[in-house]
Amino acid sequence: MRYSDAGVNIDRSNKFEDALRNVFGNVIGPFAGLFELDGIKIVSSTDGIGTKLKLEIDNNRLDAAAQDLVAMNVNDIFCLGAKPLFFLDYIGCHSIDIELLDPFIKNLRLILDTLNCKLLGGETAEMPLIYPEGVMDMVGFVVGKISTADKLPLGPEKVREGDIAIALPSSGPHSNGYTLINKLISDNPSLSKDHLFMETILKPTFIYSFDFVEGIHACAHITGGGLVENLPRIIPENLCLEFEIGEIPEIFKRLQNIGKIPEDEMLRTFNMGTGFVLIVEPNKTDKVMKVVERFKPRIAGKVVKSETSSHFRIR
């Protein structure tokens, strides 16, 4: 089985991004958008939970949905070295179910408070002509600020030959590949009764909040497209990141086995156990490792000169 068999075509999505660039120019940042106002670097991102939300609704886990929604947005602005200032949310549904949404609202507030991020507002829209009964969608919007004195935000412009890749583990599939996961569960109903499987599948996305110390050159949030499409986004021309995937968590091995999913499709669909990657200056590696030690980091690779057009190679 491939992701496209479940209805999601990554190539089509990439072509649409190329079309946007042709119309608007290169306004799509590596992970978030950058806007400068009176010398202040403002960073913004928007994202949703995707079809993981269906499983969270079915299993009454909208508390987890709140963390997924925040994580999918703030992790993206972390990639530019920004801290969140304020957050907005959009909920579209057939009809408002206050009892169902109550855990979501409470946990959303709690999570944003821990990030010192203000919930500035949002929109909840009942649209029965758009959303069938029991169907809902959630989208988040975050705005942050780069607080460092560096002239450049974190990104490929800072990456140099010899830089070291530090990988932070994921809690599971995070919020990507769930149309395929839903398809596997639909085709194999016994999975929905497998407590350990469902517990792992429903684990919320890690929020990778850490101090941006000197020596961090670039970061990548491993979301749609997996390692093979997200890591090349932060590696400049003429360089290549040689990367070790490390020990793959059992949940990904099980998904691959159940769906007979090819290796290349797994790498392009799931994070395979790595949720966030930092590219750091070699002599600052120990310092950065201490900053992110609560995430159980590992040294995962090195930036080398590229002998081909590839910016990423699994070793």
Secondary structure as UniProt FT lines:
FT   HELIX           3..6
FT   HELIX           10..24
FT   STRAND          33..37
FT   TURN            38..39
FT   STRAND          40..48
FT   TURN            50..51
FT   HELIX           52..58
FT   TURN            59..60
FT   HELIX           62..78
FT   TURN            79..81
FT   STRAND          82..93
FT   HELIX           98..114
FT   TURN            115..116
FT   STRAND          118..126
FT   TURN            128..130
FT   TURN            133..134
FT   STRAND          136..146
FT   HELIX           156..158
FT   TURN            161..162
FT   STRAND          164..169
FT   TURN            174..175
FT   HELIX           178..187
FT   HELIX           189..193
FT   HELIX           195..201
FT   TURN            214..215
FT   STRAND          216..221
FT   TURN            224..225
FT   HELIX           226..230
FT   HELIX           231..234
FT   TURN            237..238
FT   STRAND          239..243
FT   HELIX           250..259
FT   HELIX           263..269
FT   TURN            272..273
FT   STRAND          274..280
FT   HELIX           282..284
FT   HELIX           285..291
FT   HELIX           293..295
FT   STRAND          298..305
FT   STRAND          312..314
//
